[in-house]
Structure formats: structure tokens, C-alpha cells
Amino acid sequence: MASALTRFGILSRALRNSHDRTMGQQAAALGCAVHYVSDIETGRSPPTDEYIDAFSRWLNLEESERQSLKRRNKPNIISLRNGSTSNKSQSMRLFRKISKMD
């Protein structure tokens, strides 16, 4: 069963493919295993800032593309703490997002 790509994974794979590079070439250039690259793209392992910087240098990405990768690395998890005054507004935003999902 194939795993879904993360927002980061979708963009990083698109960038790699647009430069006609393979996952194996990426792993070799970054000094990691192919399964680690796959784990990052599918969200099983979070990419570090160092990984994003090395990936950006490897593809010679523009600063705007590197920043876009970093923004897409942020998780979609909202921390809901008990007793927080903003807890209700965060809960409502989360509920609205979930209710719009397919």
C-alpha cells in the first residue's frame, strides 16, 4: 500500500523531478539511504533544517523555493491545552477545517 505524500514531499518530489533527478541520486548526494528520503516525503520522518538546506543546495534552488520548502515542513497539528484562553478559538478553527475535509 502506497503512503500519501506530505505537503513537503509533494513539493520536494516535484522539484527533484523537474531537475531530472532520481531518489537514488538524491540519497547519494545527501549521504543518506533511499528509504530515508522516502520516509521524509511520506511523513514518516520529519526533515531537518539541515536536510532542507542540503536538498536546496543539491538542486541549486532559489531562496524563494527553499523558503517554500521550509514553510511546507510545518506540521498540521494544533496543540490544544486545557485552561488556555485561546483554546476555544483554536478548537473552532480546527473543527471548521475538519468539517470542510472530504
N, C-alpha and C positions, 0 to 999 in steps of 0.2 A: 504494500500500500504506500503510495507516494505521500510525502508530507507537503503541506502547503508552505509556500514561501512567505517569509515575513516582508513587511514593507521595505526593510533594509535589503533583504535577499532579492526582492524583485528588481530594485534599482541596481544593486551590485552585479547581478547576473546580466542585466541589460547593458550595463557599461562594459562588462567583460566581453560580451558577445559583439558589441559594436566595435570593439578593438580586435575582433577575430582571435580571441584568446580562449583557451580551454581551462577547465577547473584544475586539470593536472598541471598546466603551465603556471597557474596562479599559486597552487600549493608549493611547487618547486621554487618559485620566485620569492615567496614569503617565508619559506623554510618551515612549512607545516604539512600535515597529511591531508590528502584529498577529502577524507571523511570529516576533518575539522572544518574545511571550507563549506562542505555540505551542511554540517551541523549549524554553522553560523547563518547560512541562507535560510534554513528552515526553522530557526529559532531555538534549536536545542542547546546552543551555546551562544552567549551574547558576545558580540565583537567588542574588543577593547579599543580605546582611542589609538593605541599603537598599531593595532591591526588595520584600522581605517586609514591611518596616515601611511602605512606601508603599502596598502592597496592603492591609495591615491597616487603615491609616488610611482608605483609599478606601472600604472596606466597613464601617468603624466596628466592627471586630471587638473582642471582649473579649480581655483579656490571655491567658486560657487558650487561646483559639483561635489567637492569634498565636504562643504558645509551641509549640503543636501543629504549626503550620506549620514553625517553626524545627527542631523535632525530626525532622520528616519530610524535611528538606533534607539530612540527613546521608547520605553515600554508603554503599552496601552493600559497600564494598571493604575488605578486610583486608590490611594490609601484612605480608608475610612476609619478614623479614630473615634472612639467613644468620647463624648463630652466636648467635642470640638464645636465651636460656634458655626464654622463653615461646613460642618458635616451634612446638614440638611441640603444646602445648595449643591454640594458635590454629589450627594445621593440623587438629587433630582436630575442633574446633568447626566449622570450615569444611567438612570432609568430612561431618560429621553433617547440616549444613544442606543441602548439595548432595544427599545421599542421600535426603532427605525431599522433594525437589522432584519435581514431576510431569514 
